[in-house]
Structure formats: structure tokens, C-alpha cells
Amino acid sequence: MEDALLLARIQFAANITFHILFPTITIALAWVLLYFRVKFTRTGDEAWMEAYRFWVKVFALSFGLGVVSGITMSFQFGTNWPGFMERVGDVAGPLLAYEVLTAFFLEAAFLGIMLFGEKRVSPLMHTLATVFVAVGTTLSAFWILVLNSWMQTPVGFEIIDGVVTPTDWLAIIFNPSMPYRLTHMLLASGLTVAFLIAGISALRWLWGDRREGVMKPLRFGVILGAVLIPAQIVAGDMHGLNTFEHQPAKVAAMEGAWETKSHAPLVLFGWPDDESRENHFEIAIPSLASIILTHSAEGVVPGLNDFVTAEGEVLHPPVTPVFFAFRIMIGVGVLMLAVSWAVGWRIWSQGGPGLWGARALVAMTFSGWVATVAGWYVTEIGRQPWLVTGVLQTHEAVAPHAAPVVAVSLTAYLAIYVFLLAAYIGAILHLARKATADRGGAPGRGPVALPAPAYAKPD
Amino acid sequence: MDYPLHDWLPLAFAALMGLSILAYVVLDGFDLGVGVLSIFATEKERDVMIGSIGPFWDANETWLVLAVGLLLVAFPAAHGEILVRLYLPATLLLIALILRGVAFEFRSKAPVATKRLWDYTFFAGSLLAALAQGYMLAIYILALDDSFEAAAFGLLTALCLACAYAFIGATWLIAKTEGDLQLKSVEWGRRTLWFAALGMGLISLVTPFASQRIFEKWFGFPEIILLAPLPLMTLGLFVALVLLLRQAPFPQDRWAWAPFVLTIIVFCLGFVGLGYSFFPYVVPESMTIWEAAAGRGSLAIILVGALVTLPIIVFYNIYAYKVFGGKATALRYE
């Protein structure tokens, strides 16, 4: 039974990890496409429309993958976690229903028109279709994050005969962690798209394709990244303080703090050991965790040992994965800040990213994915052992499948996801190569190997 | 049997869910069918076939999300019960839908050398999705029976449903294509029609004999007389389809839409029959819609959202079909 639970959790994690990659792109990319579209309408500059046509294909690809991996999610609740809806269905149900209805609202018609309808409807209708798709993806994200936040910080309900019954829908929707989590996720989406656009454009720049149709999105991506990353750092910090208030066990796992104490140190690095309940190889700055979390060196930071009951039941998350996922997220964030500002400065002062700037951007192409997934692991593993904090534990909700059954389905999903992820990245690179080749560039070779095209801007 | 009709919310949601399933079966039915048929076409024809469903498949598939979503949020206990029992075919269905959906995108965006691979994936995914749905339908009809006989009936139904999808796909192509491909589609329609009819006959026979309760609902008196028009109309429509396809295509492309429209009506009649058989159960013979329904307060909130958005969804769906009306061509992003 233990194994089946773990496998079911890994399967859900695999499915939702794969799924979130694509909404993370489409949420922000829809707005970026709208920006390109409006820029073209305003200026009549073909370069904007060229950027639109290239990125709308990436959007279609990402949307398709998001749709099919999303269908899996709606089945998973029933196939593997029937206890979830039985206990909290009266809260989760309406939120999920609104998500499906809004997602559907946009998919029903506008995506087809946005993708294939440019020549079939008026420019205004085409722009409007893009607006509706953008609004729809964001609304979808809103409802899902409301539900997820409610699972983290549940309020506005009472328990009648073991079933969670909503009493205050406004409190449920605007639950304590929702505004922070929503902001954090929307910014994450913006950053993911910023670095994706900058990275792919930089790759084409390295291939020698330096026309405005490439340079405009390149500059746009770098500037968007440079603007959003400080905002994300502030939002992330506020989100962390909010978590400290409502889910202290999660923050303790993120910090690797076992003992409750004042003058709590900030652990920069270490190797948490869930068995012996201590950190190995710890490097820490004294009192800094207390200062960050409570704004006072005297402040008391609760440790993980506070979340073990007298009977020995562990009510805090496993520390190692949360601890490392948190550091990966922060690390990528710092890299984003460094790269976007350095390259942004280079473009500002010299008009182009420069060889190493472009290479750095290419290396960061999918950095948004890494940070987003790591962040979700922090918050989702950090919620354990609870499925809904204080209300329902994960093991109570799982379906009674035998472990081998889940193992078979999990293996199939994993194999397909790895294959599709490779195909997705391959397809984006292929689109980039084709777009460059169609315009006389030479994909796959360095810029040094060929003379810069006459229309390329001097760098 | 007396139903607590004053407690009408579960009934409203059963109706909404039923309509979503019907919309899904018709709409994704034809595009899955086009996928099944795509293997028999030449490369150029395949581009047109896929172009004919390109702007719609996302939306069509979302009806499934809505249907399963409504089952999940309105009848949570039934959602768990049904999907836990149908775990493996449901997993197969999902994998098939994933493969098919991505193949659709990749075949136009990946390198030409891999287009072949994605074409096969598109076919295999479409076929597997249709088979899995047929199997799940059969097991559901047999009240989630997991015996060997049930599995055998499941496999047979799976084949028949795949043919029924291929058939409605063929009739869609008759309407949306011209020339050689249209002739081919007529031929596909002629061949798959018989299996579609066989499947429907099979289900109509097995359903009443699988359950005493359903048997009495159909063959009691006066039900047998009141319900007689249902099978008779279906039979009449099949005869009309046979005659139409024998002559099609007609000069000036007249009646090109007739086979598709008639097939939709056949699907609807079949659906009404199934709905009548199972009502008021959402898990056959064990859980009624009233027993499985979520809290009424939550249902009311969902209903408000559904009543606001669904008419708009239907309206814009129709608008999209109008924008992409006329004969299909290979897809272009413009």
C-alpha cells in the first residue's frame, strides 16, 4: 500500500509537471503575441508580424501539448485520488468547473481563429481573438491557483459529517495565500516566455539571422526578463513571508531548520538528512533567517521538530527535496537577474547582445521551466503530508490500486513525456532553423563562418 | 420508480453532462474518425483531411474535459467509482489522446523527415482512442463487470465504435472535400457503415439483456409502443444512408452535407436510447444521480457559471465552424 501511494504520487507529480510546462508558456505568450499584433497594427512594421507568425506556431504547439496533458489531469482525480473529491469536492468542484468553463470558453472558438483565421476574418476580429485567448489563459490560471492556494491555506468552510462544506465563497476564493501565489506564478510565466523568446532569438542571431524580425523579439525578451525578475524577487519574498505565517513547516523545510530558535541562521548550503534529523556540511549565516522572516535577530523561527507529534507522527514535509528545489529556484532566479541585466546593458550601450551575451541567452532558453518546476516542487512537496492543509492527508485520498497497476501506467506516461519533451524542443529548434533558412541565414553554423548579411545591423 | 424531482439540480447536471458527452462523441467522433481514415490516404490527401479538422480539434476535445469535469464536480462519488474500475482503458485513452494531439501539431512543425512518424502516430492515437472509448462504453453498459465475457464484448464494441467514428469521419470528409478524396470518402463511408450499424444493433440488444430493470423499461407495456419510433427511426436513417452513399457524390455537390447530418441524428438517437436505459443511474445499477451528486449549494454555483458560459461557447463554436466553412485545404497559419 505504501508503494502504491508513492507511485500514485509520483504519477500525479509526473503528469502535472509535464502539464505545467505548457501553460507556463501559453499564459504569458498569449499576451506577448497580442503585443506583437498591436505593435504591427500601430506601426505597420512587417518585423512585428514576422515575430507574431513565428511565435504563434510555438504557441499552437504549446497549447496543443497543454490541452492533451490537461485532459490527463481531469481523469487523474478519479482514477487515482477519489478521496479528494469525496472530502473536499464541494469546494474544489465549483473552482475546477469554472476553470474548465473559462478554458473552454477561449478554446471553443478563438484559438482556431487566432491560429488559422488571419485571412478569413477582419484584422480587428483577429486581434480580438488574440485578446480573448490571452484573457482565457489567464483566467484559467486564476481558477487553478485559487484551488491550489485553498488546498495550501484552506478557509471559508466547515466540516459536516466529515465532508468539507463551503460557507464563505469570497473567503475561499481570496484565501490567504492566493494573491501571492497567483502573482508569483504569473510572473514566472512572464519570465519563462521572456527567456524562451530571448534564447531562441539569440540562437538565430548566432546563426547570422539579424534582421529586425529577429532583433525585435530578442530585445523584447531581454527587456521583459530584466523588468520582471526584480518584481519576481519581491513577489517571491512576500510569498515566502506569507508561507511562513500560514505554513511554517514548509518554510522550515525550505530553510533546513530542525530546531526552533531565535537568532536562527540562514543555511546557504547543507545536506539535510531526514533520518538523523540534521544537516550535514552546513554553511550558514548566523541570525539571518530570523532577520529575513521576522525582521528581528531575536525573532523565533519554528523548526521541523515542532511538527512531530508526541506519538511520533511526522507532520512536516520530507526536507531534502524541498530544501534542494528551493535552492535551485533561487539559483536560477539569480542567474536570470545577472544575464538579463548584463545582456540588457550590452544591447542598450552597443545595440547587440555580443557573442557571449547571445550564448548566455541561449543557455538560459528553458531556465524559466527549471525555476517554475522547482518552485512548484517546493510548494507542493512542502505541503505534505497534507493534501489539504490540516483537513485531509494525502494517503487518505489515494485509490486502492495494486502497486504494479500504477507502475505500468506510470512507466507508460514517463516514457511518453520524455519522448514528447524531446520532440517539443526539437520542433521549436526546427522552426527556428527553418525561419532562418527561409530568410537566407545559415542555421547550425557560427556567425564567424559567414559574412554578416548586408541587412544585419552592425553589432 | 419514483424520482425526487423537486431535488432538480442533479437532474440538471445529468442533462448537461449528457449533452457534453453527446457533443464530444459527435464532434471528436468525426475528427477521431478522420484520424483513423488518414492511414488510407495519400500524403497530399492527408494534409487536406487534417486541414479539415485543424481549427476544431482543440475545441472538440475540450467537450471531453467538460464532460469528465462535470462528472468530477457534480457526481464526485461516481467519478471515482467509474474511473477506478476503468483504470487501464482510461489510461490507454489518455495516452492515445496525448499522442494524437501532439502528432497533429508536430507533423506540421517538425522536420520533414519525421513527418511520416507523426502521421503514423496520428493514426495510431486516433484508433487507440476510439477503441478505448468503445471498450469503456461496453464495460459501463455491463455495470462495470470485469469478467472475461465482458472483456470480449468490450473488444467487439471497441471495434464497432472505431468503425462508427470512421464512418462519421467519412461523412464529414464527403462534405468538406472534393474530387478524388471525396470519392474515396464515399467509399470509406460505404464500407464502415455496416460495422457502425452492427455496433449499434449489438449494444441495443445487449443493454436490455444485461439488466432486468432495463429490459422492463423497454419491453413493458405501454413502453414498447411509445418507444418503438426510436429504433424504427434509426433503422430508417440507416436505410437512407445506404441509399445516399450508393449514389454519392451528387452533381454540383448537392446533398454533400446530408450523410453527415443524418449520421449525427443517428448518434443522437443512440444516445437518447442509452440515456433512457440508464436513467436514473450514473453508476449502472448501483448509484443514482441523486446519491452521487455533490452538495446542492456547490451545484447551484456551478450551474450559474455553466448557464452564463455555455450558450456563449455554443454560439462561438458555431461561429468558428462558419469562419472555416467551405471545402477544406491544407492548413496555413494565416
Boltz contact constraints between the chains, C-beta under 6 A:
constraints:
  - contact:
      token1: [A, 61]
      token2: [B, 105]
      max_distance: 6.0
  - contact:
      token1: [A, 61]
      token2: [B, 109]
      max_distance: 6.0
  - contact:
      token1: [A, 64]
      token2: [B, 101]
      max_distance: 6.0
  - contact:
      token1: [A, 64]
      token2: [B, 105]
      max_distance: 6.0
  - contact:
      token1: [A, 65]
      token2: [B, 102]
      max_distance: 6.0
  - contact:
      token1: [A, 67]
      token2: [B, 58]
      max_distance: 6.0
  - contact:
      token1: [A, 68]
      token2: [B, 97]
      max_distance: 6.0
  - contact:
      token1: [A, 68]
      token2: [B, 98]
      max_distance: 6.0
  - contact:
      token1: [A, 68]
      token2: [B, 101]
      max_distance: 6.0
  - contact:
      token1: [A, 71]
      token2: [B, 65]
      max_distance: 6.0
  - contact:
      token1: [A, 71]
      token2: [B, 97]
      max_distance: 6.0
  - contact:
      token1: [A, 72]
      token2: [B, 94]
      max_distance: 6.0
  - contact:
      token1: [A, 74]
      token2: [B, 65]
      max_distance: 6.0
  - contact:
      token1: [A, 74]
      token2: [B, 68]
      max_distance: 6.0
  - contact:
      token1: [A, 74]
      token2: [B, 69]
      max_distance: 6.0
  - contact:
      token1: [A, 75]
      token2: [B, 90]
      max_distance: 6.0
  - contact:
      token1: [A, 75]
      token2: [B, 94]
      max_distance: 6.0
  - contact:
      token1: [A, 77]
      token2: [B, 72]
      max_distance: 6.0
  - contact:
      token1: [A, 78]
      token2: [B, 79]
      max_distance: 6.0
  - contact:
      token1: [A, 78]
      token2: [B, 80]
      max_distance: 6.0
  - contact:
      token1: [A, 78]
      token2: [B, 83]
      max_distance: 6.0
  - contact:
      token1: [A, 79]
      token2: [B, 83]
      max_distance: 6.0
  - contact:
      token1: [A, 79]
      token2: [B, 87]
      max_distance: 6.0
  - contact:
      token1: [A, 79]
      token2: [B, 90]
      max_distance: 6.0
  - contact:
      token1: [A, 82]
      token2: [B, 80]
      max_distance: 6.0
  - contact:
      token1: [A, 85]
      token2: [B, 76]
      max_distance: 6.0
  - contact:
      token1: [A, 86]
      token2: [B, 76]
      max_distance: 6.0
  - contact:
      token1: [A, 89]
      token2: [B, 76]
      max_distance: 6.0
  - contact:
      token1: [A, 89]
      token2: [B, 294]
      max_distance: 6.0
  - contact:
      token1: [A, 90]
      token2: [B, 294]
      max_distance: 6.0
  - contact:
      token1: [A, 90]
      token2: [B, 295]
      max_distance: 6.0
  - contact:
      token1: [A, 90]
      token2: [B, 298]
      max_distance: 6.0
  - contact:
      token1: [A, 93]
      token2: [B, 73]
      max_distance: 6.0
  - contact:
      token1: [A, 93]
      token2: [B, 294]
      max_distance: 6.0
  - contact:
      token1: [A, 93]
      token2: [B, 298]
      max_distance: 6.0
  - contact:
      token1: [A, 94]
      token2: [B, 298]
      max_distance: 6.0
  - contact:
      token1: [A, 94]
      token2: [B, 301]
      max_distance: 6.0
  - contact:
      token1: [A, 94]
      token2: [B, 302]
      max_distance: 6.0
  - contact:
      token1: [A, 96]
      token2: [B, 73]
      max_distance: 6.0
  - contact:
      token1: [A, 97]
      token2: [B, 73]
      max_distance: 6.0
  - contact:
      token1: [A, 97]
      token2: [B, 302]
      max_distance: 6.0
  - contact:
      token1: [A, 98]
      token2: [B, 305]
      max_distance: 6.0
  - contact:
      token1: [A, 100]
      token2: [B, 65]
      max_distance: 6.0
  - contact:
      token1: [A, 100]
      token2: [B, 66]
      max_distance: 6.0
  - contact:
      token1: [A, 100]
      token2: [B, 69]
      max_distance: 6.0
  - contact:
      token1: [A, 101]
      token2: [B, 305]
      max_distance: 6.0
  - contact:
      token1: [A, 101]
      token2: [B, 309]
      max_distance: 6.0
  - contact:
      token1: [A, 104]
      token2: [B, 62]
      max_distance: 6.0
  - contact:
      token1: [A, 104]
      token2: [B, 66]
      max_distance: 6.0
  - contact:
      token1: [A, 104]
      token2: [B, 313]
      max_distance: 6.0
  - contact:
      token1: [A, 105]
      token2: [B, 309]
      max_distance: 6.0
  - contact:
      token1: [A, 105]
      token2: [B, 313]
      max_distance: 6.0
  - contact:
      token1: [A, 107]
      token2: [B, 58]
      max_distance: 6.0
  - contact:
      token1: [A, 107]
      token2: [B, 59]
      max_distance: 6.0
  - contact:
      token1: [A, 107]
      token2: [B, 62]
      max_distance: 6.0
  - contact:
      token1: [A, 108]
      token2: [B, 59]
      max_distance: 6.0
  - contact:
      token1: [A, 108]
      token2: [B, 313]
      max_distance: 6.0
  - contact:
      token1: [A, 108]
      token2: [B, 316]
      max_distance: 6.0
  - contact:
      token1: [A, 108]
      token2: [B, 317]
      max_distance: 6.0
  - contact:
      token1: [A, 109]
      token2: [B, 316]
      max_distance: 6.0
  - contact:
      token1: [A, 109]
      token2: [B, 317]
      max_distance: 6.0
  - contact:
      token1: [A, 109]
      token2: [B, 319]
      max_distance: 6.0
  - contact:
      token1: [A, 109]
      token2: [B, 320]
      max_distance: 6.0
  - contact:
      token1: [A, 111]
      token2: [B, 58]
      max_distance: 6.0
  - contact:
      token1: [A, 112]
      token2: [B, 55]
      max_distance: 6.0
  - contact:
      token1: [A, 112]
      token2: [B, 320]
      max_distance: 6.0
  - contact:
      token1: [A, 113]
      token2: [B, 323]
      max_distance: 6.0
  - contact:
      token1: [A, 116]
      token2: [B, 55]
      max_distance: 6.0
  - contact:
      token1: [A, 117]
      token2: [B, 323]
      max_distance: 6.0
  - contact:
      token1: [A, 118]
      token2: [B, 334]
      max_distance: 6.0
  - contact:
      token1: [A, 119]
      token2: [B, 334]
      max_distance: 6.0
  - contact:
      token1: [A, 120]
      token2: [B, 323]
      max_distance: 6.0
  - contact:
      token1: [A, 399]
      token2: [B, 84]
      max_distance: 6.0
  - contact:
      token1: [A, 409]
      token2: [B, 91]
      max_distance: 6.0
  - contact:
      token1: [A, 412]
      token2: [B, 95]
      max_distance: 6.0
  - contact:
      token1: [A, 420]
      token2: [B, 102]
      max_distance: 6.0
  - contact:
      token1: [A, 423]
      token2: [B, 106]
      max_distance: 6.0
  - contact:
      token1: [A, 427]
      token2: [B, 106]
      max_distance: 6.0
  - contact:
      token1: [A, 427]
      token2: [B, 109]
      max_distance: 6.0
  - contact:
      token1: [A, 427]
      token2: [B, 110]
      max_distance: 6.0
  - contact:
      token1: [A, 430]
      token2: [B, 110]
      max_distance: 6.0
  - contact:
      token1: [A, 430]
      token2: [B, 111]
      max_distance: 6.0
  - contact:
      token1: [A, 431]
      token2: [B, 109]
      max_distance: 6.0
